[in-house]
Amino acid sequence: MHFIFEVHVKPGYSAEQYADAWVRASRLIQQAPGARGTRLHRKIDDPNVLLAIATWETKAARDAQESRQPDAVRRIISEQAEFVDIRVVGEFEDAEWIVEPSRGDSA
């Protein structure tokens, strides 16, 4: 499952500063059972908007981690709260199908 949210960086702070905190928190979170990685994407036409994607084996694994979140992770998140606005996009299942063109196909 994918937990997806937008990060809106406030004026006077940078996406790079947020990304540093993201990496520190992610290294800790990824030690939890069921964690399958995180990604942070910068919006092409607005460098102060980021798309965050955290991938988990199941929603239950993510929920369990959040209920037992280490104090160090809570501190990092709390430290960032004044510098960003977070907008949850939602929780999504893995794709039921993936369509990828094969290399030899031509239109």
N, C-alpha and C positions, 0 to 999 in steps of 0.2 A: 504494500500500500504506500501511497505517496501523500505526505502532509505538505501542502503548498501554501506559501504566504508571500505577500509583498512587503518589502521594507522600503519606506520612504525616509530618506536621510534628510534631516533638518539643516537649514542654512548654518554655516559655521562648522559643520562636521563633514567628514568625507566618507565616501563609500569604502575607501581603503582602510580607514580607521575601523569602520564597522566590520569589514572583512577580517581584520586581525582578530577581533573579538569572536567572530563566527568560527574561525579556525580553532581558537582556544577552547570554546565550548563544544564544538563538534568532536574534537579529539576525545573529550571526556564522555560525551553522549554515545559515541560509537563503540564504547566498551560495553554498553548494555546489551543483554540478550535480544536478538532480533533486529538489531540495527544493521542497515545495509548500505549506508552512505548518505552523504549530503552534497548538494550542489548549490552554488550561488551564482546567479546570472545577472548581468547589468543590462538594463533596457537600452536599446540602441539610440533612441532619440532623447533620452533623459538619464544621464549618468547618476542621478541621485535616486533612481528607482531600481530596486533589485528584486529578483524573483528567487525565493528560497525554496528548495525542494529537499525534504528529508524522506528517505526511503526506509521502510520497515518490512519485516517478514509478514506481520499482521497488525491490524489496528490494536489488538489486545497487547501486543508487545510494546507499541508506542505508548499506549495509555499506562501500562505498568511502569515504564521508564519515567513518565511524567509524574506519576504519583510518588516515585522514590528518587526524584532528581537529586543528585549530589549538591551539597551546599556551594561548591565551587561553581557549578553551572548556574545556580540561582543568583550568585553574586555577579557573574558576568552578564547575565540577562538584565539584572537590576541596574547595573552600571550603564548599560546601553539605552535604557528606557527613556531618558531625557533627550537623547540625540536622534531618535528614530520614531516613526509611527509604523506600527505593524498592522496589516490588514490580512486576516486569514482568508484565503481563497477557498480552501476546503480540503477534505480527505478523499482520495481517489484510489480505486482498486487498480491493480496492474491491468494493462490493456488485454482485452480478450482476444484481440487479433492485431497483428502488425503487418502493414503492407509496405514492402520494400521492393523497389524495382531491381531486377537482376541486372548485372553489368552488361549482358549481351543483348538486352531488350532495346528495341528502337521504337520510337513513336510513329 
